[in-house]
Amino acid sequence: MFYRLARPIFFSMDAEQAHNLSIALLRMMPAPAAVKEDPILAQTIAGIRFPNPVGLAAGYDKEGLVAHKMHGFGFGFAELGTLTPLPQPGNPQPRLFRLAEDRAVINRMGFNNGGQAAAAERIAKRRQPGGAVIGINIGANKDAADRIADYVTGVVCMSPLADYLTVNISSPNTPGLRALQDRAALDQLLGAVMAARGADRTPIFLKVAPDLDQADVEDIAAACLDHGVDGLIISNTTISRPPLRSKAAGEAGGLSGAPLTGLSLQRLRDFRRILGKRLPLIGVGGIATAEQAYARLRAGASLIQLYSALVYEGPALPRRITRDLKALLARDGFSHVSEAVGVDA
C-alpha cells in the first residue's frame, strides 16, 4: 500500500535520483530483527545457510550501505557492489533509465563506487555474527592495466567480509570486460582468483552474461568445473534489444526487467543441461512473480535474485514471492524447496 502511494513521487524523479533517495531512506531505517529461517525454503548452498532462496541482486546497494538491512523486507540474502579496487565515478549521467511501458530498466552505470577500501570499513562495522547473508560483487577498474590483478585485489580485500564473493565479468558497461568470458582469459582469471582466496575458502561465484552462444556456455561451464568455482549466477543484463515500447528503448547499456525473462531462463536451462547437479546455479533476470521464481527453481536454480522488478513492485515483493512460492511447492506435492530444484531439467 505504501509503495503504491509513494511510487508516483519516485517516478517523477530522474531514475538515479530516485534510486539514491531510496538508499537514503533505508539508511534511516532501524536495523531489522534477526533473520529467521523458513523451514520449507531454507537451504545450505556452497556451505552457506540461506534462510530462503530469494536474494537481492548486485547493483542496488553499490557501496555496502544498506545490504545488512535487506532481510527486513524478506530477502534471504543480499549482494552488494560492484566494488572495484579504486574509486571511480562511472559513466556520465544520465545513465539509468526506466522503461515503464516495458517494466524494464536500462543502465550504463559503469561500476560507479567509492572503492573497496572505503566499503570494507563500512561493511566490517555492520557485519554481525549470524546476521544476514551478504555477498560482495567485485569488478575491475575501467582503466586498470591488469584486470585480472584487480579481481585478485578484490578477493584479498573483500573475502574476509563476505559470505560469498561474486566475480562479475558480465557487465556490458565497462569496455572489454565481457572478453574475460572467453575460455583462455577465463582460465587465467579463475586460476588467479581461486588461488587468492586463501585459507578462509570464501565461496566464489561467477556472474555471466545472457548474451552467450552454445560454445560460450560449454566453455564457461567447463572452466567453472576445472577451477572449482562454487556457483554460477545466470545472468547479468543483456545488450540485445527485443521489441520495446518505451521512449528510452534506444539508450545504450544493459537491459534488465521483464524483457530479460525468457533469455535469462533459457541460459539457465543451457547451463543446467551441461552441468547437471555438479554446480549450484543462481537465477537472475526478469523475475517479478513467484511463478517466475518457481520456473527458475524447476529449471535448476537453487537460489534466485531480484532487482529491476522492485522498481515496479516495491519492497513488499520478496515477501510476496516467498509466500506464494510455498503455495506453489505445496500445490505440486513438494515438502521442501530443494525437491523442486531441477525437476524440469
C-alpha positions, -999 to +999 in steps of 0.1 A: +000+000+000+027+025+010+047+019-022+016+024-044+012+058-028+050+066-030+057+053-065+044+084-083+068+105-063+098+083-072+087+081-108+085+119-110+123+120-104+152+110-126+158+073-121+192+077-105+179+104-082+151+082-071+175+053-065+197+075-043+166+087-023+156+051-016+191+043-003+190+074+019+156+064+033+168+029+040+198+042+058+175+059+083+155+027+088+162+009+122+181-024+120+156-052+115+152-082+137+174-112+133+170-133+102+145-162+106+148-194+086+118-207+068+117-245+073+103-251+038+126-227+020+159-227+039+189-244+022+226-249+025+243-239-008+281-238-012+284-242+026+262-212+033+229-214+051+203-193+032+171-187+052+151-185+019+161-186-018+151-150-027+180-126-028+187-090-037+209-088-068+240-066-070+236-031-084+212-017-059+235-013-029+267-005-047+286+008-016+275-016+011+253+010+028+220-010+034+226-046+024+227-057+060+191-044+064+175-060+034+164-092+052+139-068+069+120-069+036+120-107+034+152-113+014+171-144+023+204-128+012+217-096-004+246-090-027+263-056-027+286-039-052+300-040-078+331-028-059+364-020-077+398-017-061+400+021-067+371+046-066+357+056-099+328+079-109+313+056-135+299+068-168+284+103-174+249+110-164+221+103-173+229+066-172+199+049-156+165+048-174+131+034-165+112+018-194+078+018-176+058+005-206+081-025-208+086-029-170+123-027-177+154-007-169+184+002-190+216+011-172+251+021-182+264+030-147+299+018-153+308+004-118+305+037-101+316+033-065+339+047-038+364+018-039+369-013-019+389+002+010+361+026+019+334-001+016+354-026+036+355-002+066+317+002+064+309-035+059+332-045+088+313-022+112+279-036+101+287-073+099+270-093+126+278-129+135+248-150+125+233-120+107+221-115+071+238-135+044+259-109+024+276-115-009+301-090-023+303-084-061+338-074-073+349-060-106+379-043-123+385-006-127+378+008-162+414+019-167+431-010-150+463-020-167+458-056-155+422-065-149+429-099-135+451-083-109+421-061-100+400-092-093+428-107-072+429-075-052+391-077-047+393-113-035+421-105-010+404-073+003+367-084+005+368-122+012+371-117+050+339-096+050+317-117+027+297-149+030+304-153-007+322-133-035+308-128-070+333-123-098+315-100-122+328-103-157+295-098-174+287-061-172+283-045-206+292-011-193+330-015-189+345-018-223+362-051-229+351-067-196+330-094-212+361-106-231+371-123-198+343-148-205+365-162-234+380-196-224+417-187-223+411-154-204+386-171-181+411-199-172+437-173-163+412-153-143+397-182-124+431-197-117+442-164-101+411-156-081+406-191-067+443-192-056+439-157-040+411-165-016+434-181+009+427-202+039+392-189+047+379-205+015+352-179+010+329-193-018+334-177-051+305-174-076+309-163-113+283-140-128+279-143-166+260-125-193+229-139-210+243-130-244+262-163-249+261-189-277+263-226-271+301-228-274+304-200-248+281-219-224+301-250-228+335-233-223+323-214-192+308-245-176+340-264-182+361-236-168+340-234-137+343-271-130+380-272-138+388-244-113+364-254-086+341-223-087+314-226-061+284-213-080+273-196-112+250-166-114+229-165-146+226-138-157+235-101-159+218-076-182+215-080-219+228-059-248+202-074-271+170-054-278+138-073-281+108-051-293+103-024-267+077+004-264+093+029-241+109+062-252+142+052-237+144+019-256+172+033-278+195+041-248+228+023-247+235+000-218+223-033-202+186-041-204+170-057-174+135-064-162+106-082-179+121-083-214+150-104-200+128-131-185+129-156-214+165-151-223+179-155-188+157-185-182+170-201-214+206-195-204+199-211-171+185-242-188+215-243-211+239-244-181+219-269-162+218-292-191+256-292-193+264-290-156+236-311-141+238-311-103+276-305-103+274-268-096+249-246-078+231-221-101+215-188-092+188-175-115+186-137-121+169-116-147+132-107-153+118-123-121+088-104-108+065-131-096+065-164-075+056-182-107+087-169-125+109-177-094+094-212-093+102-217-130+139-208-123+140-233-095+124-261-116+149-252-143+178-259-120+184-227-099+189-233-062+186-195-055+171-165-073+178-128-072+157-097-079+164-061-086+146-043-115+112-057-105+115-038-072+112-006-092+077-015-103+065-038-075+081-022-044+097-036-013+069-060-005+079-081-035+103-105-017+078-115+010+051-120-016+073-142-037+084-164-007+047-167+005+034-176-030+064-199-036+055-221-007+019-223-020+033-235-054+055-261-038+026-274-018+004-275-048+029-297-066+035-320-036+069-308-026+076-306+011+109-286+007+122-262-019+152-284-027+129-311-040+118-288-068+152-277-080+159-290-115+128-312-118+122-298-153+158-301-164 
